[in-house]
């Protein structure tokens, strides 16, 4: 498939089959098909082949995905994109002198036209080969696309130039292309259009290459998801640990997970206790304590002690694999947003071809002059050739994305931009998006006034020896506020309770208090938990000294970002896997209404929430950063990923906010809307120019130099209009 209209044709043909419902995704080059009993996959493939394309069943998923690499060996271009880039580079280098020779009379020397022919021939024949092949395939099946117009126009311009050079007067030594800015009939046998043929091929190849660059990233979300999992695992066999690839794990196998390692697959803890950081999958900012009998999920990180886990689900049955399928389904089910140019070309191309044929017939019937008739018909095809049209989208996109990169915004492609205009609701993930995603020391409550620093000193000394994220937050906060901390003489991790040890000869505990708390600390702990903070009690020799609170800190810019989103007419909604108390506390702090807080949502349910909002008639933008957000980002009408988040979320999104600053979300939507408006303005100009010039060409009043100058001006206008985006702020 070469354009979105190809995908539409395949989809249309498949849906005409009885009992078949198909969605064809041009970006991922996949068709998702539901079909009735009695229909064979071979029948579906045969229908696609009859339409002029090829298809095959998807291969079974591989346990270890292969990363595509560029010529340098780093992740980069696939072979098709690299070949297109080479074709573009060669064509552009050869076409440039052809255009300069034709448009600047001072450069024209004796027999310059033959040099132009030598340079233009490989551009039109080899550079334009993809267009010619596609046009031929479409013609065999009675269809016409933009490829048809590019192929027919460039071949007509090139063919006429060859005729004029060999059999007309254009090949004579001393021939010059002068600028005669008048509308008059001309002798076609002395005019050549090599610059049009070569220039159009180079411009359209540029557009195709820019499109291919964004298209090839569409499937990278699944790769990023699958690569989150562990690659190998220490399986316990006969009391010995044997390291094997994850693909060889079977249900019932027992494997060891050490602190800092990823859990290889979904399973149940059979030995040990630890804290598991599941924020990448669940969005839960506080690590979950697990012990014997608790379920754990593959790809989460063991943040504490040694665990032995028995595998309960492997391969395609794991939660990670199910999330990968969610992302794929969301991408394939996303409404196809065809290129504006392709949509209009469905009508424009056949009309132009009919006008060219009609022009030839009328001129031949009226004048009986074959040369004059052919000259007028070729003029119609040349003036309709979409030179400015080929620049309309890629130049605005290049400037818009370049300016976006300076502002910390990555726009994936032109199809993204249409969604931004209609968005009225923005769903914000909490952890890592509105908040930092890191636990931070918040406050200290002391039973005895003035003991805050002493409590922090003792708690920090003990927690400094622990790897638990809450302990690290307490230790870091204590060091920042108190300074140097004493070294514990003894340290012990007590599962379910916290830590205890000896500091400066006294027994210190940090965590849950085993008995009844005095009124003051009990009240402080209850208030902290009501506000969504985590509270731990610090005790010395069995006596509670006070309470230390930690929380996932709200980013300083989040409240301002919510105000900016509201100013754009968007309704902010907070969506999180955290508990309601935490979610509502964060919402109050940043200015989101309590009615717009959706909490305690499982990863797979985030997609359902987005779909429910869409079902209420809202156009939804989603901002997130974790793997758990990837499917929801792909499902939303517009997905925005924080660049500080996971690769899976970034690849599944439409826009990436590189700096991880939520304020950039508002800038991204404004820039996207401005870029879309620029693209539309460019397209209106490009088509308007073609439509206005067609009658002149059909009447035989279009001087070749006026056509060339008009096409050049049209292209300059489109580029200049696009460059205005550089001033966006």
C-alpha positions as CSV (number, residue, x, y, z in Angstrom):
1,X,0.0,0.0,0.0
2,X,1.4,3.4,-0.9
3,X,-1.3,5.8,0.5
4,X,-4.3,5.8,2.8
5,X,-6.6,5.5,-0.2
6,X,-5.0,2.1,-0.9
7,X,-6.0,0.9,2.7
8,X,-9.5,2.2,2.1
9,X,-9.8,0.2,-1.2
10,X,-8.6,-3.0,0.5
11,X,-11.0,-2.5,3.4
12,X,-13.9,-1.8,1.0
13,X,-13.2,-5.0,-1.0
14,X,-12.9,-7.1,2.1
15,X,-16.1,-5.7,3.6
16,X,-18.0,-6.6,0.4
17,X,-17.5,-10.3,1.2
18,X,-20.4,-11.9,2.9
19,X,-19.8,-12.4,6.7
20,X,-16.7,-10.3,6.7
21,X,-16.0,-7.2,8.8
22,X,-12.5,-5.7,8.2
23,X,-10.5,-2.8,9.4
24,X,-7.3,-2.0,7.4
25,X,-4.6,0.0,9.2
26,X,-2.3,1.8,6.7
27,X,0.2,2.7,9.5
28,X,0.7,-0.8,10.8
29,X,0.1,-2.5,7.4
30,X,-2.3,-4.9,9.1
31,X,-5.9,-5.9,8.6
32,X,-8.1,-6.9,11.6
33,X,-10.8,-9.2,10.2
34,X,-13.8,-10.9,11.8
35,X,-15.3,-13.5,9.5
36,X,-18.1,-16.1,9.6
37,X,-17.7,-19.9,9.6
38,X,-17.1,-21.3,6.2
39,X,-14.8,-18.5,5.1
40,X,-11.2,-19.5,4.8
41,X,-8.2,-17.2,5.4
42,X,-7.0,-18.1,1.8
43,X,-10.3,-16.5,0.5
44,X,-9.5,-13.3,2.4
45,X,-5.9,-13.2,1.0
46,X,-7.2,-13.9,-2.5
47,X,-9.6,-10.9,-2.3
48,X,-6.7,-8.7,-1.3
49,X,-4.6,-10.0,-4.2
50,X,-7.5,-9.4,-6.7
51,X,-7.6,-5.8,-5.4
52,X,-4.0,-5.4,-6.6
53,X,-2.1,-5.9,-3.3
54,X,-0.4,-8.7,-1.3
55,X,-1.2,-10.2,2.1
56,X,-0.2,-13.0,4.4
57,X,-1.1,-14.4,7.8
58,X,0.8,-12.7,10.6
59,X,3.7,-14.9,11.9
60,X,3.4,-16.3,15.5
61,X,4.8,-14.0,18.1
62,X,8.5,-14.6,18.9
63,X,9.6,-14.8,22.5
64,X,12.5,-12.4,21.9
65,X,11.7,-9.5,19.6
66,X,14.3,-8.5,17.1
67,X,15.3,-4.8,17.1
68,X,15.5,-3.3,13.6
69,X,18.9,-1.7,13.1
70,X,20.1,0.9,10.6
71,X,23.2,0.7,8.6
72,X,25.3,1.7,11.6
73,X,23.9,-1.2,13.6
74,X,21.9,1.1,15.9
75,X,18.1,0.9,16.1
76,X,16.9,2.9,13.0
77,X,15.6,2.6,9.5
78,X,14.2,-0.6,8.1
79,X,15.4,-1.7,4.6
80,X,12.4,-0.1,2.8
81,X,12.9,3.3,4.4
82,X,16.6,3.2,3.7
83,X,16.0,2.3,0.0
84,X,13.5,5.2,-0.2
85,X,16.0,7.6,1.3
86,X,18.6,6.6,-1.3
87,X,16.1,7.0,-4.1
88,X,15.2,10.5,-2.7
89,X,18.8,11.6,-2.3
90,X,19.9,10.5,-5.8
91,X,16.8,12.0,-7.4
92,X,17.2,15.3,-5.6
93,X,20.8,15.7,-6.6
94,X,20.1,15.0,-10.2
95,X,16.9,17.1,-10.4
96,X,18.4,20.3,-8.8
97,X,20.6,21.3,-11.8
98,X,17.8,20.4,-14.2
99,X,15.4,22.9,-12.4
100,X,18.2,25.6,-12.2
101,X,19.1,25.3,-15.9
102,X,15.4,25.6,-17.0
103,X,14.5,28.5,-14.7
104,X,17.6,30.7,-14.9
105,X,18.3,31.7,-18.5
106,X,21.8,32.9,-17.6
107,X,22.9,29.3,-16.9
108,X,21.7,28.1,-20.3
109,X,24.7,27.2,-22.5
110,X,24.7,25.7,-26.0
111,X,23.1,22.2,-25.9
112,X,22.2,22.6,-22.2
113,X,18.9,20.8,-23.0
114,X,20.7,17.6,-23.7
115,X,22.5,17.7,-20.3
116,X,19.0,18.3,-18.7
117,X,17.7,15.2,-20.5
118,X,20.7,13.1,-19.3
119,X,20.1,14.2,-15.7
120,X,16.3,14.0,-15.8
121,X,15.9,10.6,-17.4
122,X,17.1,8.5,-14.3
123,X,15.0,10.7,-12.0
124,X,11.8,10.1,-14.0
125,X,12.4,6.4,-14.8
126,X,14.2,5.1,-11.7
127,X,13.3,7.7,-9.1
128,X,9.6,7.7,-10.1
129,X,9.5,3.9,-10.5
130,X,7.4,3.4,-7.3
131,X,4.7,5.8,-8.7
132,X,4.7,4.1,-12.1
133,X,4.4,0.6,-10.6
134,X,1.5,1.7,-8.3
135,X,-0.2,3.6,-11.2
136,X,0.0,0.5,-13.4
137,X,-1.4,-1.8,-10.6
138,X,-4.2,0.6,-10.0
139,X,-5.0,0.9,-13.7
140,X,-5.2,-2.9,-14.0
141,X,-7.9,-2.8,-11.3
142,X,-9.7,0.3,-12.6
143,X,-8.6,2.7,-9.9
144,X,-6.8,6.0,-9.8
145,X,-4.8,7.5,-6.9
146,X,-2.3,10.3,-6.5
147,X,0.3,7.9,-7.8
148,X,-1.7,7.8,-11.1
149,X,-1.5,11.6,-11.5
150,X,2.2,11.8,-10.6
151,X,3.0,9.0,-13.0
152,X,0.9,10.2,-15.9
153,X,2.0,13.8,-15.4
154,X,5.7,13.2,-15.2
155,X,5.7,10.6,-18.0
156,X,3.7,13.0,-20.2
157,X,6.1,15.9,-19.5
158,X,9.1,13.7,-20.0
159,X,7.7,12.0,-23.1
160,X,6.7,15.3,-24.7
161,X,10.2,16.8,-23.9
162,X,11.9,13.7,-25.6
163,X,9.6,14.2,-28.7
164,X,10.4,17.9,-28.8
165,X,14.1,17.3,-28.5
166,X,14.4,14.5,-31.1
167,X,11.6,15.4,-33.6
168,X,10.7,19.0,-32.8
169,X,12.9,22.1,-32.6
170,X,13.8,22.0,-28.9
171,X,17.0,20.0,-29.6
172,X,18.6,22.6,-31.9
173,X,21.9,24.1,-30.6
174,X,21.4,27.6,-29.1
175,X,17.8,26.8,-27.9
176,X,16.9,28.9,-24.8
177,X,14.1,28.9,-22.3
178,X,13.2,32.6,-21.8
179,X,10.7,34.0,-19.3
180,X,7.8,35.3,-21.3
181,X,5.2,36.3,-18.8
182,X,2.3,36.5,-21.2
183,X,-0.6,34.2,-21.8
184,X,-0.5,33.1,-25.5
185,X,-0.5,30.0,-27.7
186,X,2.9,28.5,-28.2
187,X,4.6,26.0,-30.5
188,X,4.8,22.9,-28.4
189,X,7.6,21.4,-30.5
190,X,10.1,23.9,-29.1
191,X,9.1,23.5,-25.4
192,X,10.6,21.0,-23.0
193,X,9.2,20.2,-19.5
194,X,12.2,18.2,-18.0
195,X,12.4,20.4,-14.9
196,X,8.7,19.7,-14.2
197,X,9.1,16.0,-14.6
198,X,12.3,15.7,-12.5
199,X,11.2,18.3,-9.9
200,X,7.8,16.7,-9.2
201,X,9.4,13.2,-8.7
202,X,11.9,14.6,-6.2
203,X,9.3,16.6,-4.3
204,X,6.8,13.7,-4.0
205,X,9.6,11.3,-3.0
206,X,10.4,13.8,-0.2
207,X,6.8,13.6,1.0
208,X,6.8,9.8,0.9
209,X,10.0,9.5,2.8
210,X,8.8,11.8,5.6
211,X,5.6,9.7,5.8
212,X,7.5,6.5,5.9
213,X,9.7,7.7,8.8
214,X,6.6,8.3,11.0
215,X,4.8,5.2,9.7
216,X,7.5,2.7,10.6
217,X,7.3,3.7,14.3
218,X,3.6,2.8,14.5
219,X,4.4,-0.8,15.4
220,X,7.2,0.0,17.9
221,X,4.8,0.2,20.8
222,X,4.4,-3.6,20.9
223,X,8.1,-4.1,20.6
224,X,8.7,-1.7,23.5
225,X,6.1,-3.6,25.6
226,X,7.6,-7.0,25.0
227,X,11.1,-5.8,25.7
228,X,10.1,-4.7,29.2
229,X,10.1,-8.3,30.3
230,X,13.1,-10.2,31.6
231,X,15.3,-11.9,29.1
232,X,16.5,-14.8,31.2
233,X,15.6,-16.3,34.6
234,X,17.2,-18.4,37.4
235,X,15.1,-21.5,37.5
236,X,15.4,-23.9,40.5
237,X,16.1,-27.5,39.5
238,X,16.9,-30.1,42.1
239,X,18.0,-27.5,44.6
240,X,20.3,-25.8,42.0
241,X,19.8,-22.5,40.1
242,X,20.0,-22.8,36.3
243,X,19.9,-19.6,34.2
244,X,17.6,-20.2,31.1
245,X,15.8,-17.9,28.6
246,X,12.4,-16.8,29.7
247,X,10.8,-18.5,26.7
248,X,11.7,-21.9,28.2
249,X,9.7,-21.2,31.4
250,X,6.7,-23.5,32.0
251,X,3.8,-23.2,34.3
252,X,4.8,-24.7,37.7
253,X,8.5,-23.9,37.3
254,X,10.1,-22.2,40.4
255,X,12.5,-19.3,39.8
256,X,14.6,-16.9,42.0
257,X,14.3,-13.1,41.8
258,X,17.0,-11.1,43.6
259,X,16.7,-7.5,44.7
260,X,16.7,-5.2,41.6
261,X,15.8,-7.9,39.2
262,X,12.6,-8.1,37.0
263,X,10.1,-10.8,37.8
264,X,10.2,-13.1,34.8
265,X,6.5,-14.0,34.5
266,X,3.3,-14.0,36.4
267,X,3.4,-16.2,39.5
268,X,2.9,-16.8,43.2
269,X,5.6,-16.2,45.9
270,X,6.5,-19.5,47.6
271,X,9.5,-18.3,49.5
272,X,10.7,-14.9,50.9
273,X,9.2,-11.4,51.4
274,X,9.9,-8.2,49.6
275,X,8.5,-5.0,48.2
276,X,7.6,-5.1,44.5
277,X,7.7,-1.9,42.4
278,X,4.8,-2.3,39.9
279,X,4.5,1.4,38.9
280,X,5.5,0.6,35.3
281,X,2.5,-1.7,35.0
282,X,-0.1,-0.5,37.5
283,X,0.7,3.2,38.0
284,X,0.7,2.6,41.8
285,X,3.3,4.9,43.2
286,X,3.9,3.0,46.5
287,X,5.7,-0.4,46.1
288,X,3.6,-3.4,47.2
289,X,4.8,-5.6,50.0
290,X,4.6,-9.3,49.0
291,X,5.2,-12.5,51.0
292,X,4.4,-16.2,50.7
293,X,1.1,-16.8,48.9
294,X,0.9,-13.4,47.2
295,X,0.6,-13.1,43.4
296,X,3.2,-11.1,41.5
297,X,3.2,-9.9,37.9
298,X,5.9,-10.3,35.2
299,X,8.1,-7.3,34.3
300,X,7.6,-5.7,37.8
301,X,10.8,-5.1,39.8
302,X,11.8,-6.7,43.0
303,X,12.8,-3.7,45.2
304,X,13.7,-5.6,48.4
305,X,14.6,-9.1,49.5
306,X,15.1,-12.4,47.7
307,X,12.0,-14.2,46.3
308,X,11.2,-17.6,45.0
309,X,8.2,-17.5,42.6
310,X,6.2,-20.3,41.1
311,X,5.1,-19.5,37.5
312,X,1.3,-19.5,37.0
313,X,1.1,-17.9,33.6
314,X,3.7,-17.8,30.8
315,X,4.1,-16.5,27.2
316,X,1.0,-15.1,25.6
317,X,-1.1,-15.6,28.8
318,X,0.8,-13.1,31.0
319,X,-0.5,-9.7,31.9
320,X,2.3,-8.1,29.9
321,X,1.3,-10.0,26.8
322,X,-2.3,-9.2,27.3
323,X,-1.4,-5.5,27.5
324,X,0.5,-5.8,24.3
325,X,-2.6,-7.2,22.6
326,X,-4.6,-4.3,24.1
327,X,-2.2,-1.8,22.4
328,X,-2.4,-3.7,19.1
329,X,-6.2,-3.9,19.2
330,X,-6.4,-0.2,20.0
331,X,-4.1,0.8,17.1
332,X,-5.9,-1.4,14.6
333,X,-9.3,-0.2,15.8
334,X,-8.4,3.5,15.7
335,X,-10.4,5.3,13.0
336,X,-8.5,5.6,9.8
337,X,-7.6,9.3,9.3
338,X,-6.6,9.5,5.6
339,X,-4.4,12.2,4.3
340,X,-6.4,15.2,3.2
341,X,-4.6,15.2,-0.1
342,X,-5.5,11.5,-0.7
343,X,-9.1,12.1,0.1
344,X,-9.5,14.9,-2.3
345,X,-7.4,13.1,-5.0
346,X,-10.0,10.4,-5.2
347,X,-12.1,12.9,-7.1
348,X,-9.4,15.2,-8.4
349,X,-7.3,12.6,-10.2
350,X,-10.1,11.1,-12.4
351,X,-11.4,14.6,-13.2
352,X,-8.0,15.8,-14.3
353,X,-7.5,12.8,-16.6
354,X,-11.0,13.3,-18.1
355,X,-10.2,17.0,-18.7
356,X,-6.9,16.1,-20.4
357,X,-8.6,13.6,-22.7
358,X,-11.5,16.1,-23.4
359,X,-9.0,18.8,-24.2
360,X,-7.2,16.6,-26.7
361,X,-10.5,15.6,-28.3
362,X,-11.9,19.1,-28.6
363,X,-8.7,20.6,-30.0
364,X,-8.4,17.8,-32.5
365,X,-12.0,18.2,-33.6
366,X,-11.8,22.0,-33.8
367,X,-8.4,22.5,-35.3
368,X,-7.4,19.1,-36.8
369,X,-3.9,19.9,-35.5
370,X,-2.5,16.9,-33.6
371,X,0.5,18.7,-32.2
372,X,-1.7,21.6,-30.8
373,X,-4.2,19.1,-29.3
374,X,-1.4,17.1,-27.7
375,X,0.3,20.3,-26.4
376,X,-2.9,21.5,-24.7
377,X,-3.6,18.0,-23.2
378,X,0.0,17.8,-21.8
379,X,-0.3,21.3,-20.4
380,X,-3.4,20.2,-18.5
381,X,-1.5,17.2,-17.0
382,X,1.5,19.3,-16.2
383,X,-0.3,22.2,-14.5
384,X,-2.4,19.6,-12.5
385,X,0.8,17.8,-11.4
386,X,0.8,18.2,-7.6
387,X,4.1,19.9,-7.0
388,X,2.9,22.2,-4.3
389,X,0.6,19.5,-3.1
390,X,3.6,17.3,-2.5
391,X,5.0,20.0,-0.2
392,X,1.8,21.0,1.5
393,X,1.9,18.4,4.3
394,X,5.6,17.6,4.7
395,X,6.9,21.2,4.9
396,X,4.3,22.3,7.5
397,X,5.0,19.1,9.4
398,X,8.8,19.5,9.2
399,X,8.6,23.1,10.5
400,X,5.9,22.3,13.1
401,X,7.8,19.3,14.4
402,X,11.1,21.2,14.4
403,X,9.6,24.0,16.5
404,X,7.9,21.4,18.6
405,X,11.3,19.7,19.3
406,X,12.7,23.0,20.6
407,X,9.7,23.3,22.9
408,X,9.9,19.6,24.1
409,X,7.1,18.3,21.8
410,X,7.4,15.4,19.4
411,X,4.6,15.1,16.8
412,X,4.5,11.6,15.1
413,X,2.7,12.4,11.9
414,X,0.1,14.5,10.0
415,X,-2.8,12.1,10.9
416,X,-2.2,13.1,14.6
417,X,-3.1,16.7,14.0
418,X,-6.7,16.3,13.0
419,X,-7.6,14.9,16.4
420,X,-6.3,18.0,18.3
421,X,-8.9,20.3,16.8
422,X,-11.8,18.3,18.2
423,X,-10.5,17.3,21.6
424,X,-12.7,18.6,24.5
425,X,-11.6,16.3,27.4
426,X,-8.0,15.5,28.6
427,X,-7.5,12.5,30.8
428,X,-4.4,12.8,33.0
429,X,-2.6,9.8,34.5
430,X,-1.5,10.6,38.1
431,X,1.8,8.8,38.7
432,X,4.7,10.3,36.8
433,X,2.4,12.7,34.9
434,X,0.8,15.0,37.5
435,X,3.2,13.7,40.2
436,X,6.9,13.0,40.1
437,X,6.4,9.2,40.5
438,X,9.0,9.2,43.3
439,X,8.4,9.0,47.0
440,X,9.5,12.1,48.9
441,X,9.6,13.0,52.6
442,X,6.6,15.3,53.4
443,X,6.5,16.0,57.1
444,X,7.3,15.0,60.7
445,X,5.0,14.9,63.8
446,X,6.8,14.7,67.1
447,X,5.2,13.7,70.5
448,X,7.6,16.0,72.3
449,X,7.9,19.5,70.8
450,X,11.3,20.1,69.2
451,X,12.1,16.4,68.6
452,X,11.5,16.6,64.8
453,X,15.2,16.6,63.9
454,X,16.0,13.8,66.4
455,X,13.2,11.6,65.0
456,X,14.5,12.2,61.4
457,X,18.1,11.5,62.5
458,X,17.1,8.1,64.1
459,X,14.7,7.1,61.3
460,X,17.1,8.2,58.6
461,X,20.0,6.2,60.1
462,X,17.9,3.0,60.2
463,X,16.2,3.5,56.8
464,X,19.5,4.3,55.1
465,X,20.3,0.5,55.3
466,X,17.1,-0.5,53.6
467,X,16.4,-0.7,49.8
468,X,12.6,-0.1,50.1
469,X,11.5,3.0,48.2
470,X,9.7,4.5,51.2
471,X,12.9,3.9,53.3
472,X,15.0,5.6,50.6
473,X,12.6,8.6,50.7
474,X,12.9,8.9,54.5
475,X,16.7,8.5,54.4
476,X,17.2,11.1,51.6
477,X,14.9,13.6,53.3
478,X,16.6,13.1,56.7
479,X,20.1,13.6,55.1
480,X,18.8,16.8,53.4
481,X,17.3,18.3,56.6
482,X,19.6,17.0,59.4
483,X,22.9,16.3,57.7
484,X,25.2,13.3,58.5
485,X,23.4,10.3,60.0
486,X,24.8,7.8,62.5
487,X,25.5,4.2,61.4
488,X,23.2,1.5,62.8
489,X,24.9,-1.1,65.0
490,X,22.3,-3.7,64.0
491,X,19.6,-3.8,61.2
492,X,16.7,-6.1,60.5
493,X,13.9,-6.1,58.0
494,X,10.7,-7.3,59.5
495,X,8.2,-8.4,56.8
496,X,4.8,-6.6,57.1
497,X,6.1,-4.3,60.0
498,X,9.0,-2.3,58.7
499,X,12.6,-2.2,59.9
500,X,14.2,-2.3,63.4
501,X,17.8,-2.1,64.6
502,X,20.1,-0.5,67.2
503,X,21.3,3.1,66.8
504,X,23.6,4.7,69.4
505,X,22.8,1.8,71.8
506,X,19.0,2.2,71.6
507,X,16.4,-0.1,70.0
508,X,14.8,1.8,67.1
509,X,11.8,0.7,64.9
510,X,10.4,2.4,61.9
511,X,7.1,1.2,60.3
512,X,3.9,-0.1,61.9
513,X,3.6,0.3,65.6
514,X,2.8,-3.0,67.2
515,X,0.6,-1.6,70.0
516,X,-1.9,1.2,70.5
517,X,-0.6,4.6,69.5
518,X,-1.0,7.6,71.8
519,X,-3.6,10.2,70.7
520,X,-1.2,12.6,69.1
521,X,0.7,10.2,66.8
522,X,-2.5,8.3,66.0
523,X,-4.3,11.5,64.9
524,X,-1.3,12.6,62.8
525,X,-1.1,9.2,61.1
526,X,-4.9,9.2,60.4
527,X,-4.8,12.7,58.9
528,X,-1.8,11.9,56.7
529,X,-3.5,8.7,55.4
530,X,-6.7,10.6,54.8
531,X,-4.8,13.0,52.6
532,X,-3.3,10.1,50.6
533,X,0.2,10.2,52.3
534,X,2.0,7.1,53.6
535,X,2.7,7.4,57.4
536,X,5.3,5.4,59.4
537,X,5.8,5.4,63.1
538,X,9.2,6.0,64.7
539,X,9.7,4.3,68.1
540,X,12.6,4.1,70.6
541,X,12.8,1.3,73.1
542,X,9.1,0.5,72.4
543,X,8.0,4.1,72.9
544,X,6.5,6.1,70.0
545,X,8.5,9.2,69.3
546,X,6.4,10.5,66.4
547,X,5.2,9.9,62.8
548,X,7.1,10.5,59.5
549,X,5.0,11.0,56.3
550,X,6.0,10.4,52.7
551,X,4.1,10.9,49.5
552,X,4.5,10.9,45.7
553,X,5.2,14.6,45.3
554,X,3.1,16.7,42.9
555,X,5.2,18.4,40.2
556,X,5.5,22.1,40.7
557,X,4.1,22.9,37.3
558,X,1.0,20.6,37.4
559,X,-1.4,23.1,38.8
560,X,-0.4,25.7,36.2
561,X,-0.7,23.1,33.5
562,X,-4.3,22.3,34.5
563,X,-5.2,26.0,34.3
564,X,-3.7,26.2,30.8
565,X,-5.6,23.1,29.6
566,X,-8.8,24.6,30.9
567,X,-8.0,27.9,29.0
568,X,-7.9,25.8,25.8
569,X,-11.5,24.7,26.5
570,X,-10.5,21.2,27.8
571,X,-12.0,19.4,30.8
572,X,-9.3,17.7,32.9
573,X,-10.0,14.3,34.3
574,X,-7.6,12.5,36.8
575,X,-7.2,8.8,36.2
576,X,-5.1,6.5,38.4
577,X,-4.6,3.0,39.8
578,X,-4.0,4.6,43.3
579,X,-6.6,4.7,46.0
580,X,-9.3,7.4,46.0
581,X,-7.9,9.3,49.0
582,X,-4.5,9.8,47.3
583,X,-6.2,10.7,44.0
584,X,-8.6,13.3,45.5
585,X,-5.7,14.9,47.5
586,X,-3.7,15.3,44.3
587,X,-6.8,16.6,42.4
588,X,-7.5,19.2,45.1
589,X,-3.8,20.4,44.9
590,X,-3.8,20.9,41.1
591,X,-7.4,22.2,40.6
592,X,-9.3,19.2,39.2
593,X,-12.9,18.8,40.4
594,X,-13.6,15.8,42.6
595,X,-16.3,14.7,40.2
596,X,-13.6,14.3,37.5
597,X,-11.4,11.9,39.6
598,X,-11.4,8.2,38.5
599,X,-9.4,6.1,41.0
600,X,-8.5,2.5,41.8
601,X,-8.5,1.6,38.1
602,X,-6.7,-1.6,36.9
603,X,-4.4,-1.2,33.8
604,X,-6.8,-3.1,31.5
605,X,-9.7,-0.9,32.7
606,X,-8.1,2.3,31.7
607,X,-9.0,1.6,28.1
608,X,-12.6,1.0,29.2
609,X,-12.6,4.4,30.9
610,X,-11.4,6.2,27.8
611,X,-14.0,4.3,25.7
612,X,-16.8,5.2,28.2
613,X,-15.9,8.9,27.9
614,X,-15.9,8.6,24.1
615,X,-19.3,6.9,24.3
616,X,-20.6,10.0,26.1
617,X,-19.8,12.0,23.0
618,X,-16.4,13.4,24.2
619,X,-13.3,13.6,22.1
620,X,-10.6,12.4,24.5
621,X,-6.9,13.3,24.8
622,X,-4.9,11.0,27.2
623,X,-1.7,12.0,28.9
624,X,0.3,9.2,30.5
625,X,3.8,7.8,31.1
626,X,3.6,4.1,32.2
627,X,3.2,0.8,30.4
628,X,-0.2,0.6,32.0
629,X,-1.1,3.8,30.0
630,X,0.0,2.4,26.6
631,X,-3.3,0.8,25.5
632,X,-5.3,3.8,26.8
633,X,-3.0,6.2,24.9
634,X,-3.5,4.2,21.7
635,X,-7.3,4.1,22.3
636,X,-7.7,7.8,23.0
637,X,-8.4,10.2,20.1
638,X,-5.1,11.9,21.0
639,X,-2.4,10.2,23.0
640,X,0.3,12.3,24.7
641,X,3.2,10.5,26.5
642,X,5.6,12.0,29.0
643,X,9.1,11.7,27.6
644,X,10.3,10.7,31.1
645,X,8.1,7.7,30.9
646,X,8.4,4.2,29.4
647,X,9.2,3.5,25.7
648,X,5.9,1.6,25.5
649,X,3.9,4.6,26.4
650,X,5.9,6.9,24.2
651,X,5.6,4.6,21.1
652,X,1.8,4.1,21.6
653,X,1.2,7.8,21.8
654,X,0.6,10.4,19.1
655,X,2.6,13.2,20.8
656,X,5.5,12.9,23.2
657,X,6.3,15.6,25.8
658,X,10.1,15.3,26.0
659,X,10.7,17.3,29.1
660,X,8.1,15.5,31.3
661,X,6.5,18.9,32.1
662,X,2.7,18.7,32.0
663,X,2.5,22.4,30.9
664,X,3.9,21.2,27.6
665,X,0.7,19.3,27.0
666,X,-1.1,22.6,26.4
667,X,1.6,23.8,24.2
668,X,1.5,20.5,22.2
669,X,-2.2,20.9,21.6
670,X,-1.9,24.5,20.5
671,X,1.1,23.7,18.2
672,X,-0.8,20.8,16.7
673,X,-3.8,22.9,16.0
674,X,-1.7,25.6,14.4
675,X,0.2,23.1,12.3
676,X,-3.1,21.5,11.1
677,X,-4.4,24.9,10.1
678,X,-1.2,25.6,8.1
679,X,-1.5,22.2,6.3
680,X,-5.1,22.9,5.4
681,X,-4.1,26.4,4.2
682,X,-1.3,24.9,2.0
683,X,-3.7,22.3,0.6
684,X,-6.3,24.9,-0.3
685,X,-3.7,27.0,-2.1
686,X,-2.2,24.0,-3.9
687,X,-5.6,22.7,-5.1
688,X,-6.8,26.3,-5.8
689,X,-3.8,26.9,-8.0
690,X,-4.4,23.7,-10.0
691,X,-8.1,24.4,-10.4
692,X,-7.6,28.0,-11.5
693,X,-4.9,27.1,-14.0
694,X,-6.7,24.1,-15.5
695,X,-9.0,26.2,-17.7
696,X,-6.1,28.2,-19.1
697,X,-4.2,25.0,-19.9
698,X,-7.3,23.5,-21.6
699,X,-7.8,26.6,-23.7
700,X,-4.2,26.3,-24.9
701,X,-3.3,29.7,-23.3
702,X,-0.7,28.5,-20.9
703,X,2.8,29.4,-21.7
704,X,5.2,26.7,-20.5
705,X,7.3,29.3,-18.7
706,X,4.3,30.7,-16.9
707,X,3.4,27.2,-15.9
708,X,6.9,26.6,-14.5
709,X,7.0,30.0,-12.8
710,X,3.5,29.5,-11.3
711,X,4.4,26.1,-10.0
712,X,7.6,27.5,-8.5
713,X,5.7,30.3,-6.9
714,X,3.1,27.9,-5.6
715,X,5.8,25.8,-4.0
716,X,7.5,28.9,-2.5
717,X,4.2,30.1,-1.1
718,X,3.6,26.8,0.6
719,X,7.1,26.7,2.1
720,X,6.9,30.3,3.2
721,X,3.5,29.7,4.8
722,X,4.9,26.7,6.6
723,X,7.9,28.6,7.9
724,X,5.6,30.9,9.8
725,X,5.3,28.1,12.4
726,X,8.9,28.8,13.5
727,X,7.5,31.8,15.3
728,X,5.2,29.7,17.4
729,X,5.6,30.2,21.2
